[in-house]
Amino acid sequence: MFLKIGDQAPNFSALDQDGLNKSLSDYAGKYLLLYFYPRDNTPGCTKEACNFRDSFPKFNTDKFMVVGVSTDSVDSHKRFAEKNSLPFSLLADTDHEIVESYGVWQSKKFMGKEFLGTNRTSFLINPLGKIHKIYEKVNPITHVTEVQKDMDLITE
């Protein structure tokens, strides 16, 4: 991980599941949880997305937003979002520009095979576009609770 707390968050521009172009500047003035996940429709990624969905009213405020990013296509994101009633944007990073700029495109191992893929990592970006917190090696089941605790500290 080469980004650290206090760094300017890398700008991004990508299409979401509705074909709308989203960039970091769209979230200026709010805290943005930019969460990176490996693949649509896998058990862990589905659990994480649904946990954010279930807590979305707490995140979708004038202070906080949630956006997911994976290297899946717009069509894959559309199916995933519709199937799971996801109320937030999923960005299609098919050219790996965002995952590489945030340093989450890394060597992984699964069942004895090594390959490049997205590490499950999230970045809490402050209203000025700076990295406020980095969540590495995210547990998809407990991550939303961890983020909610941090949000509570911010709003106190």
WOGIBEL-V394846 format. One record per helix or strand of 2 or more residues. SS is the DSSP state (hx for helix, st for strand). FROM is the first residue (numbers start at 1). TO is the last residue. If there is no record, write none. Layout:
BEGIN
SS	FROM	TO
SS	FROM	TO
END
This chain:
BEGIN
st	13	15
st	21	23
hx	24	27
st	31	36
hx	43	54
hx	56	59
st	64	70
hx	74	84
st	89	92
hx	97	101
st	105	110
st	113	118
st	121	125
st	130	135
hx	143	155
END
